[in-house]
Amino acid sequence: MTSAIFIFAIFILGLTTVLWSSVGLIRVLTEKSPLRQRQRLTPGKDYPDISQVAILIAAHNEELVINKTIASATALLPASQIFVASDGSTDATVQLVGSAGANVVDLNPNRGKAGALSAAIDHFELAKHFEVVMLLDADTQLASDYFTTGLPMFADPEVVAVAGRARTLLDPAPSTIMGKILVAYRERLYQVVQVLVKFGQAAPKVNVVSIVPGFASMYRSRILHDIDIAAKGLTIEDFNMTFEVHAKKLGRIAFHPNAAIAYTQDPDNFRDYTRQVRRWTLGFWQTVRRHGFHLGKFWFAVGVYVFELVTSSLMFLVLVPAAIVSGLAGVLLARSPEHDPTLYHLSGLLPPYLILFGVIAPDLILTIFAAIMTRRISYLLMAPAFPVMRVVD
């Protein structure tokens, strides 16, 4: 009984969560406030200053959000350092970008996000004119300290990319209960993946960060031409770009939960949510297929994650039918005048104590952690819905 609960709890919490949060804890105990130390460095002397940064946005029919995104960027650097690749837009995206004073190239026909980014990098010669290129989604807004916290990480000459920290954009707030659950669940995911997992993966001697998210992250421009940004057969580009950094040994990827923060618009309806998760998951598997597995720390970490992804997904898929069968067998056994060995074994397939201590309790721990980190106690009220969302995922 105890071993079954333990195994379920580990898979509910996540193998990678347990592993990398342990590494992250060691990092906290052994490093002396690395972020605050780097912030004391002289701007422009030990790492690129703001004048050496270009922001690159791929936009396809983004007239509803592009103004807010550019406004959040121009609050931090001049509009002349913002470059937009309009990927076959048929709305007012190009005109709005031009009116905001940013640079824009109108690509027709559209090439997809990765193709648009690659074309714009070449068109504007960004690697020639800027030391750092930041990739920014058209529906994402930067925190006011994005660059003051993110750029100091480039003080380490081995760092070639800084992974942005994602936070959920809550303005406007979801108008439906389902929308509130979806956004809260996504914010919980961000807290777990970034604070408990990615911080450990980004330890200098570890360097196994599996994704530099394309929504708001920075690259040293000198490595961009070494990365096959627009590789064919991929749904999304950010997994592949990250794998390229590791496969070609271009340098280290840095990340800190308190640095390079940006706010992104997450889906607040079930249809958009499932489409996005499908794209992310498909993009990951396509990237794994493209690169394969090799010897090294990064590939070992990917292998552990793939094992967890497959086994935990299978476990969640059988969880619901197993619980139903076990519950029905228990009811029938209680009503049966004779002891039926088949019903007895089926009733023990997934007993209530295993669901409570092996599934619900560890999942609740993740919710409590997210509620504390975000200071949103309302997440606890949504906790019963989160295991269901994991089944959906």
PyMOL commands that set and color helices and strands:
alter all, ss='L'
color gray80, all
select helices_A, chain A and resi 2-13+15-30+34-39+50-52+66-74+79-81+93-99+112-123+126-129+146-155+177-201+221-226+238-247+270-291+297-335+341-347+352-374+378-381+383-392
alter helices_A, ss='H'
color red, helices_A
select strands_A, chain A and resi 53-59+82-87+103-107+132-137+140-142+159-162+165-168+216-220+252-254+261-264
alter strands_A, ss='S'
color yellow, strands_A
deselect
rebuild
show_as cartoon
